[in-house]
Every structure is written in structure tokens, then in C-alpha cells.
Amino acid sequence: MSGPRASRAARPSVAIARALAPRPRILLLDEPFSALDPPLRRRARESLAGAIAPERVPTILVTHDPADVEALADDLVVLREGTVEKVLSFRRICRKRRVARFAAEHLVPAVRREAAP
């Protein structure tokens, strides 16, 4: 007879807890959310972020999903054909994107209005 089974929604949290229980020195996650539907995937990302932050466990996340990167990454390593192509600071990318978006929304329209006849 087997023990109680976790609900589909609880399985990602249970898996994260099991992975962190032995206090690993590094955590490797290979497409951990790929089998989940979008709402469950979002909750699992939030759960993972909340679990690894206080533990300060270095984590390598293999993913093809930009939403995983946006939710969890500090740094981004781009691999192409098994070779490191780029190493980027994701926080720096986001900061630049926010600045560019702010400029596009607030500064560029003002310049266009001033230049209009």
C-alpha cells in the first residue's frame, strides 16, 4: 500500500521541497515546468522563487521558456550548439528595458510633439 498522493497542483511544491531538503550545494533544474499548464506553471515558478531565495542555493535552470527566465533568472547563459554564446546579467537587461520603455512612453512622444508643426 502506498502513502498519500499529492494533488496535481501540489506536486511542484512537493518536488521543490524534496530537492531542497538535503541542503544541496547546487540545484539543477531541467525544464521543471514544461509539463504544467500555464496557471500551474506560474504558481510553480512563484513557489520555486520563494523556496530558493531564502536558501541562497545556486541554481541552474535549463529552459526554453522566456517566462521562466523573467521570473527566476539573475544571469542568463545562452548556449548554441553546446557552446556558450553569451553570458548576460538579466537584471541589467531588465533595467535597460525599463529605461527604454520609460523613454519610449514619456520622452519620445514629448520630443515628437515638440517637433510637430
C-alpha positions in Angstrom: 0.0 0.0 0.0 1.4 3.4 -0.9 1.2 6.6 1.1 -1.0 9.6 0.3 -0.5 11.2 -3.1 -0.1 14.9 -3.7 -2.6 16.7 -5.9 -1.5 17.8 -9.3 -1.3 21.4 -8.1 0.8 20.4 -5.1 3.3 18.2 -6.9 5.7 21.0 -8.0 5.9 22.3 -4.4 6.5 18.8 -3.1 9.2 18.3 -5.7 10.9 21.6 -4.7 10.8 20.7 -1.0 12.3 17.3 -1.7 15.1 18.8 -3.8 15.9 21.3 -1.1 15.6 19.0 1.9 19.1 17.6 1.8 20.5 21.2 1.6 22.3 20.8 -1.8 25.3 22.9 -2.7 23.8 23.5 -6.1 20.4 22.8 -7.7 20.0 21.7 -11.3 16.5 22.0 -12.8 16.0 20.8 -16.4 12.7 22.1 -17.8 10.9 21.8 -14.5 7.7 23.4 -15.6 7.3 22.0 -19.1 4.6 19.5 -18.3 2.4 22.0 -16.4 -0.5 24.1 -17.8 0.0 27.9 -17.7 -1.7 28.7 -14.4 0.0 25.9 -12.6 3.3 26.8 -14.3 3.0 30.4 -12.9 2.3 29.1 -9.4 5.2 26.7 -9.6 7.6 29.5 -10.6 6.4 31.6 -7.7 6.8 28.6 -5.3 10.3 27.9 -6.6 11.4 31.5 -6.4 10.1 31.7 -2.8 11.9 28.5 -1.9 15.3 29.1 -3.3 15.7 32.7 -2.3 16.0 32.2 1.4 18.1 29.1 1.0 20.5 31.0 -1.3 21.2 27.8 -3.3 22.9 28.4 -6.6 20.5 27.1 -9.2 21.0 26.2 -12.8 17.7 26.3 -14.7 17.6 24.8 -18.2 14.6 26.3 -20.0 13.3 27.4 -23.4 10.5 29.5 -21.8 11.3 33.2 -21.6 8.7 33.5 -18.7 10.9 31.1 -16.6 13.9 33.4 -17.3 12.0 36.5 -16.5 10.6 35.1 -13.2 13.8 33.4 -11.9 17.0 34.5 -13.6 19.8 36.7 -12.2 22.1 35.8 -15.0 21.4 34.3 -18.4 23.8 32.0 -20.3 22.9 31.5 -24.0 24.0 28.2 -25.4 24.2 27.5 -29.1 25.2 24.0 -30.4 26.7 23.2 -27.0 28.8 26.3 -26.8 28.4 29.3 -24.5 27.5 32.1 -26.9 26.7 34.9 -24.3 26.6 35.4 -20.6 24.3 38.3 -19.7 23.1 39.9 -16.5 19.4 39.5 -16.6 18.9 42.3 -14.0 20.9 44.7 -16.2 18.8 43.6 -19.3 15.6 44.3 -17.4 16.8 47.6 -16.1 17.8 48.7 -19.6 14.4 47.5 -20.9 12.5 49.5 -18.2 14.6 52.6 -19.1 13.9 52.2 -22.8 10.2 51.6 -22.2 10.0 54.7 -20.0 11.8 56.8 -22.6 9.6 55.5 -25.4 6.4 56.2 -23.4 7.3 59.5 -21.8 10.3 61.2 -23.6 10.0 60.2 -27.2 6.3 61.3 -27.6 7.2 64.6 -26.0 10.0 65.1 -28.5 7.7 64.2 -31.3 5.0 66.7 -30.1 7.6 69.5 -29.9 8.9 68.7 -33.3 5.5 68.7 -34.9 4.5 71.9 -36.9 
